[in-house]
Amino acid sequence: MCGIAGILEFGSDARASARALREMCRVITHRGPDDEGFYTDGPLGIGMRRLSIVDVAGGHQPLSNEDGTLWIVFNGEIYNHLALREQLIARGHRYTTHSDTETVIHLFEEYGEDCLQHLRGMFAFSIWNRNTRTLFIARDRLGIKPLYYKLTPERLLFGSEIKAILAHGGIRPEFNRAALPEYLAFGYLSGEESFYAGIGKLLPGHAMTIGMNGKAEIRQYWDLDASTTHESRDESYYVGSYRELLEGAVQSHLMSDVPLGVFLSGGVDSSAVAALMTKLRREPVETFSVGYAEQAQSELPFARTVADHIHSRHHEVLVSEEDFFGALPHLIWHEDEPIVWPSSVSLYFVAKLARERVTVVLTGEGADETLAGYTRYAFTLKNAAMDRAYRSVVPGFLRRGLRNTVATSSLLGATARRKLEHTFLAKDGNSWASFYFDNFFSAFGEAEQRGLLTDAFALEAAPSTAYKNVLDYWNHSSGEMLQRLLYTDIKTYLVELLMKQDNMSMAASIESRVPFLDHVLVEFATRIPREVQIQGLAGKRILKKAVEDLLPHSILYRQKMGFPTPWSGWLAGARLDAIRAMLLEPRSLDRGYFRREAVDTLFKEHRAQHRDNADRIWRLLNLEWWHRVCVEGEPHDGIGEPAMRMVSSR
């Protein structure tokens, strides 16, 4: 695990700046505090910061092949590298290290760009070919590792984090204003663009080849095919097959020359990983959990139950309201973007705790999106069926009237309104954006944005941009509705979750691994038929049955909490007033995005409990902090420096 960065200049006599390359790597030192390395070859410069995990002594980068014609910087882990190593040695390749990075470069020698088909793991890497003067850049299938780039007529810059690109010099951070509608809806951007004008993302499952002419060829080398389900088989087949694949994935993810642990929430996913890790290692594992003094939002009791059951060496930390808000600006700087979910802050604190004892953690990320674990999947299937019947018998004008009543009636409290707003009675079944994306993702739907945005910005914003990227994935999907839902979320929502996981763990200089996202396991899981995957409104039926021998029934079949935080409870009194004051400052309003009266109304509604606007206020607060820290360069270190509270270590 590390951070990588690079420069490719296109001028005939241009030379990559070694000084600029060092600065690009310096700003991501947190990704790799153990080592650094640089390589320049005329117009090309590549560098890295290393967190030493595999071949600690010999895995220095950049690394070359036998004759020095290929040079690589690599971020990630290749879990099948030992098997590949044996094959490559048999074909005559000579190794000088024991690192998985060297396996990638020999694979490239052997297969060229098709080397990607042989890799099983998480990765972002670049390979410079001195003979052809071309640079090859690739990102893993599911987007576990990030890679950003800026391509201009003069040069290509790339890095594991956007701040590395900005550190090259001469680049002024500028908000990508066209992204605002999608951000207001989802909190993240699901296409190739980033929050910064001119800086893009290499999408998951994609690779780029670029030469000295500055023309980049980007191709997709992998896509998830969930369009057809497996041939209907007995439930025991899916349970047994999934258990075998999952256990193999966890086993492969234990590859390390440094201590490992598990982020344990007490939910099914992380508990399954911790239990399998214990079974495979045949010794107690290190587990790490985070919670709050507010018991209703804390999963610590469930994590303790699992820790006691598997006899782990368990460690916990409490995050206070002061810790949370004190860390927020600093973590926005780490993420380079507004933080989408309050749980990201908690993730940082548990990563910081884990770093005191281990260098690598396994997590439960990805199970919900591949095994239909979120209630929204089953709910949407039922909601869609009821909507079809509803629309067949109720005239359109009556449906529109009822939707308006749900949205505006003063007779409804915030809780009742929130519940009704999720049903077919409040959503337009003719619009998938309304029916699904507004229902479960959007803080501000397109209709709400019209009332929030200033007239000037509304004229600037292109219509229907809020949903374009996600609808492109939805329209590209095929098969049964469940498989289409999973495909779309894996391509959008999950990628953002993984970015959160990567940046918050790397902020604490710790590697996180996600065995549920082994691509072979994902390809199997997303094609499991609905009837054996979902029961009632509960998903992940196959996973629960697959690990029934390892975990208590009370953990496997408890109600899902979803890594909650007390954010909504903290959003009251003086804290609410302070956030309102910040968002209504001239400095904030002068950006020209939002109507003052619309922002003020959000706070009035929330204070009166007429409407739960916690998600909407969170979205606006993070955007403002991002502007101040990432665009305007306001200091982010030491703002309310958090003091973690360790609860127990046993």
Secondary structure, 3 states (H helix, E strand, C coil): CEEEEEEEECCCCCCCCHHHHHHHHHCCHHHCECEEEEEEECCEEEEEEECCCCCCCCCCCCEECCCCCEEEEEEEEECCHHHHHHHHHHCCCCCCCCCHHHHHHHHHHHHHHHHHHHCCEEEEEEEEECCCCEEEEEECCCCCCCCEEEECCCEEEEECCHHHHHCCCCCCCCECHHHHHHHHHHCCCCCCECCECCCEECCCCEEEEECCCCCEEEEECCCCCCCCCCCCCCHHHHHHHHHHHHHHHHHHCCCCCCCEEEECCCCHHHHHHHHHHHHHHCCCCEEEEEECCCHHHCCHHHHHHHHHHHCCEEEEEECCHHHHHHHHHHHHHHHCCCCCCCHHHHHHHHHHHHCCCCCEEECCCCHHHHCCCCHHHHHHHHHHHHHHHHHHHCCHHHHHHHHHHHHHCCCCCHHHHHHHHCCCCCCCCCCHHHHHHHHHCCCCCHHHHHHHECHHHHHHCCCCCCCHHHHHHHHHCCCCHHHHHHHHHHHCHHHHHHHHHHHHHHHCCCEEECHHHCHHHHHHHCCCCHHHHCECCECCHHHHHHCCCCCCHHHHCCCCCCCCCCHHHHCCHHHHHHHHHHHCCHHHHCCCCECHHHHHHHHHHHHCCCCCCHHHHHHHHHHHHHHHHHHCCCCCCCCCCCCCEEEEEC
